[in-house]
Amino acid sequence: MELLFYILRFAFHLLILLGLWLLIKPFIERNLHHLGQKLDFRINRGLRIFGKRVNKVNKGLWLYRHLDSLLYFVHRKYEPGISVLRFLARSGLLFAAVFLSGLLTLTELPGHLSFNNPFMEGMSFNKGLPVGGSWRFPLFVAAISATIPYFRMRYVYAQRKVKGSYDLLDVVKIATKFTHLSVDALLMKTADFLTADNVLKTPLRLLGASFANYSNERELHEEAGRFSRAIGTTFGVEFISDLLYSEKEGTLYLKNSLMLLNRSMEQQRETILTVKAGSRDAISLGLYGNLVVLVSSVGTFIYMLKPDVYFRLQFQTSVGLTFLAVILTGLFISFVISIILSKPKLDYH
């Protein structure tokens, strides 16, 4: 009952901090918007002025570049520079909120909590002891909480990367109808005709704006390369190469190039669907078969050894915990591999 009371108190602390965040959010958002625009302008200006000589500076901004490349493909309302600072600010505020809430909750305890193996010793509570080093556990929980948005973003990025390889086929089909226009107008028109669930809709608009407003070829190639890297397929590279060539030489042969690209993508899509249909049983077995075997085996052992004996052997011995960790790791790896095989990218390999 006491544990439930302190969980509720922790939730109330989070609620108070959330209210404070809502009060200062408009001010922070306004400053982040201004700071993000300034940061993106300075980085792009350095690239335009110094070119390759600014690479040493870019290496110092690897975190910014990494998050920017992820948000470029994940965030539907992506804004250069601003989206990265907004993501960092939210992660930092999440870290601070969880840390302060946990620290306030632990310092209000009348005794001292010590956390051990939950299956062997559990959580002990010693009355009357001072709370020394109470910041360590909230710091650990806050660090884990702050990384959750990043790992979620990486997962969404991986999913959208696969979907984007198939959505590129729709882009090519629609773009073929507007090859009489300039490249920037073609991209904008294509983005307008894409459905809302197409993950390339926002990147295509940004690419069209780049073709319309670039100041030198290096800047254009940088934005075009970012688009093709986001898709990560040979077809994406071919699509960008056709656009860059048409921007330089004209759109006279663009329609034929896009039609050939569309035909190649359709053929590869049919090949992938055929192979996937032939290996569907093996993929399903990797997804759910191991889990079914594990559940049935554990149930059999519990029935034969009785629950108290099984749980003692499984969770209160080093051998049992080691085998459990190995089994869960193997299940996770098998699940990830099956997910990758069940949704291959639309590419030549």
Disulfide bonds with the S-S distance in Angstrom:
none
